[in-house]
Every structure is written in structure tokens, then in C-alpha cells.
Amino acid sequence: MKLPAYFISHGGGPWPYMPEMEAGNAALAASLADIPKQLGAAPKAILMVSAHWETTGSFRVMASPTPPMIYDYYGFPAHTYKIRYPAPGSPALAERVRELLAAAKLPVALDADRGFDHGAFVPAFVMYPHADVPMIQLSIDAGYDPELHLSLGRALAPLREEGVLILGSGLSYHNLRQIYGGGATASAQFDAWLQQTLLYASGNERNEKLKAWENAPAARLAHPREDHLIPLMVAVGAAEDEAASCVYHEAQAFANITASSFRFGTAPGLKA
């Protein structure tokens, strides 16, 4: 059974572990918790492509059987720096990913030391709070080339037939300097372009629009650095000829910004 691929907005910091952030993230939490229902059964493993792991020279694949934790956020309560998300890694899946990328002539290496960053463990905790689904991470390239990451997704596509859930984890809007200022307008403009591009264009047209994303309305206001957008390219590449659905949309998320998440491909757990 082929699994869909997703691009998810993962929210800010360790929000699921902070009761004071529960109300403000209720819609995002509900959307993430619904993904296992959409799948119908637990995947064999999760391949997480997080905005918070950038490498140069080659893609890197988490290969530890027991990944450690990376607390890559600042200014949060002390207890959030002691969080453990004890999902097992999967050296076998890491090697499979390495083989697929090498076959596609993409530079790749295994990384035995990398741990779960918050772009991975935060959404995973909401989706699978018992940490009973193996998970590994795959880095993005720090050059942020959209075509390279579309190609990365294409190379990973066979995993969808093998029970692996491909998740691109970022944010549809990521400009922290403007989030309390002009973020509301910029995020709404860019999100409208994303919706049109992802839901109503397909195949080559969708790819071409994504490669030229900087031409979208408010593009650089929404993403001055596109690290949080690039995981979208991987998800699209893994399902580039398949229809997209918006699985989370909020016009007043976080600091009144517009944020969205998307599924690519058919969800086997949803009734026809």
C-alpha cells in the first residue's frame, strides 16, 4: 500500500510540551493527530526531512539505532531541555535511503551521531506520543536549490511503497522578525499562492512554479531564508504527479499569521 507524503508546519519551539501553549496550537495539534487516522495503520517507519538539519557537500542520513536529542530552541522553560522522545532509529532504513540517493547520483553519507531536532520530535510526539514508530532524519542541503530537493524527493519515492512515511517538516511562513509586524499580510499572500500552486497545478507545472517560488507574492517577506520551505520540495518530489490536499489551514496561527500543511497522494485510511 502506497503511503502519501506530507509537508507539515511544525509550529514554534517545544509547544506540545508546554500547557500554556496548548490553546494557541489546538488546530495545529488536531491536524497532526489526524495524520495517523488518514494513514489507517502505523507506518513501518518515518523519514523526517526537517528544516533544522542543514548540511553542505552531501545529504546526511541519521543512522543511530537510538538517536539522542537536540534542543535547538532558545528561551523556553527548563523542563523543555530535558524532553526525551525515545523513538528508535532504523539503521536499515538509513542504509536504504543511502542506496536510493546514491543510485540517483546524489551525494550522501550516513551520520551515526545526529539526534532528533525539534522539527522532528515535536510533530512526531503529537502524531505518535508513544514513540513506537521508528524514525530517522534526512538533512536538507544548505544551498536551498529547489530542483535539487525535488530530485531528492523523486529518489525517495520508492519508500512510499515500502511502508515509510515521508514527512517534510518546516513552516509555510517563517520570518520571525516580522511575525508580530507585517507577518499577517505577507503570510496570507504567500499562502494563497501556495494553495493555488499545490492544489490546482500538477506535475511539471507545479514543479516549475515551485522552482520559481521567489516570484510568488510576498515570497521573501514570508521566507527571507527558505530553510523552512525547502522540505516542501522533497514532499512534492516524492509524489509529483499526485494530487495535493490541504490538511491544516489557519488564518490566525501563532501571531495572527496564515499557516498551512499539505498531503500529496491518496490517504489509505480515508473512506472513498
N, C-alpha and C positions, 0 to 999 in steps of 0.2 A: 504494500500500500504506500503510495507516494504521499509524503508529508508536504504541506505548504512551507514557504519561507516567510519570515516576518521582518519588518523594520519597526522597532518599538522605541517610543520616547520613554527613557528610563527615569525621568524626574531628577530632583536635586538632592545630592548627598544621600545619607542613610535614612531616608524618610520613613520606610516601613518600620524602623526600629525606634521611632520617636512618636509616642502617643499624641503629642501636641501638634504633629503634622498630619494626623490621620484625616481630619475633616477636609483639609485643603487638597488632599490627594485621593479622595474617595473614588472619583471617577477613574483616575489612572489605575488605582488598585483593582477596581472591579474589572477593568479591561484586561489587565494582566492575569487575574484569577480566572478569567473566562477562556483563556487560550487553551488550557488543558481540556476543557469541555469541547472546544472546537476540534481538537485532535481526536477525541473519542477514546484514546488509550495513551498511556505514557509512552513517550519515545524511548528508543534504546539509549539515546544519549543526546545531549545538547552541544552544538557547536556555536559558541558565542563569539561574535565579532564586535568587540567593544571599542567605542571611541576613545577609551582611556588606555589603550595599548598601541603605541606607535613605534615602528622600527624603521631603520634605513638599511638598504643593501639587500635585505631579503625579508620575506614574511617569516614569522616565527610561530611555532605551534606548541602550546602547553603540553608537556609530556609527563609531568609528575603524576604518580598514582594517587597522591594525597596533597593536592595543591594548598599552599599556605594562603594567607590573607594579605591584601594590600589596602591600606586605609588612605586612599588618595583623595581626601577631602579635608577641609580646614575649618576650625571654629565651631565644631559640633560638640555635644556633651561627651564627657569622658567615657561613658559606657559604650559609645559607638566605636571606640577604638579597641574594644575587646570582643567585638562581634565575631562569631565563628559560623561560617556556612560550610558544613562538613561534607558537601557532596564529593563523591570520589571522582578522581580524574579517570582518564582512559588512555593509557599508552598505546593500546591497539588502534583506537580511533585516531590518535595523533599520528601514528605511522601511516594510516590510510590517507589522512589529509596530506601528509608529506608526499606520498606516492602520487596522488592526484595532481598536486601542484607541480611536481617535478615532470610528470607526463605532459602537462600543459606548458612546460618550459618557463615556469615562474620560479624565481629563486626562493628557496625555503629551507629552514633549519628547525630542528627540534630544540625546545627550551625546557630543561629539567627543573629549573628554579622558579619560573614565573608562578605567581599566585593569582587568586581571584581579585580583580579590582571592583570598584563599586558599580561600574557599568555592567558587570556580570552578576555579582552576588545579590545586588538589590532587586532587580526584576526576577531573578531566579527564585529568591526567597518568597516573593509574592505568588509566583506560579506554582512552585513545588516547595512548600515550607518544611517538609520533612527531609529535604536534601537527599532524596532517594533516587534521583536520576543522575547518572554520571554526566559531568560537564567538563569540557575543555574550552580554551580560548584560542583565537587566532588573531594575530596583530593586523593592523592596517599599516599601509606604507605612508611615511611622513611627507611624501611628496604630494599626496592627495589627488593623484591623477584619476579622474572618473573612469576613463576607459580601462585602466589597469585594474580597478576594483570591480568593474563589470566583468572583466575577464576572469578575475579571481572567483566571482560567483559562478560563472559558467563551469569552471574547473571543479567546483564543489557540488554541482548539481546532482551527480550520481548518488550522493549521500542521502538525498531525499527518498530514494527508492530503498535505502538500506536502514530506514527507521531512525535517521538522525534529523533532529530539528535544528535548522539553521536560523539563528536569530541575529540580526543586525541591531545593535543597541546604541542609540545616540539620543538626539533630540531634534524635532523638526524645526525648532528655533533655539539658537544658542549664542546669545550676545549678552553676557552677564552685566556688562557696563551699561547697557541700555534697557535692561529688563524692567526697571522701575521708572523708566522715562519714556522713550519712544517705542518701546517693545510691543505695545499693544497694536499699533498701526502696522509696523513692519512685519510682525508675525502673522497678522491676518492677511496681508497682501501676499506674502510668500506662501502661506498655507493654501491660499486659493489657487495659486499656480501649481503647487504640489498636487492638490486634489484633481485638477484638470489634467495634469500630465500623467499621473499614475492611474487614475480611474478610467480615463477616456482615450488615452493613447495606448498603443500596444506595440510589442515587437520593436522593430527598428526605429519607428517614430519616437517611442518612449525613450529608447536609449539615446537617440540624438538630442532630445530635449534635456535629458539629464546630463549629458556631456557638456551642454551649453548652459548649465544651471545658473552661471553668473549673470546671464542676461535676463533672468526672471525678475519680476517686480520685487524690490527691496532685498535682493539676494544678499548683498554684502552687509546690509543692516541686520539681516537675520543670521548670517553666518560670516562674521569677519574672519574667522578661521573655520574651515569646513570639516574639522575633525569629527564633529557630531553628525554631519550629513553623510560622510563617506560610507558608513555601514549600510546606508540605504542602497548604494550602488551594488554592494555584494548581494543583498537580498534580491534585488531586481535581476542581476545576472544569473542567479541560481534558478530563476523562474521567468525568464524574459519574455516568453511568448504566452504567458498565462495571465488571466485576469486578476486585477487587484481589487481589494475591498478595504475600506476604512474601518478599522476595528476600535479606534479610540479617537474622539474629537472633542475638544473642549475650547470654548472661546474665552474663558476666563481662568485659565490654569495658572498656577503659581502666582505671578504678579500681573494678572489680567492679560496674559499672552494667549495666543491661539496655539494649540499643540495637537498633533495627530500621530497615530500609528497605523500601519498598513500590513495586510496579509496578501501574499502573492501565491495563487494557486488555490485549489479546492481544499476545504477543510473536511476531512472524512467524518468527523463527529457531528456535523450539522446535517439535519434531515433535508432531503431534496425538496 
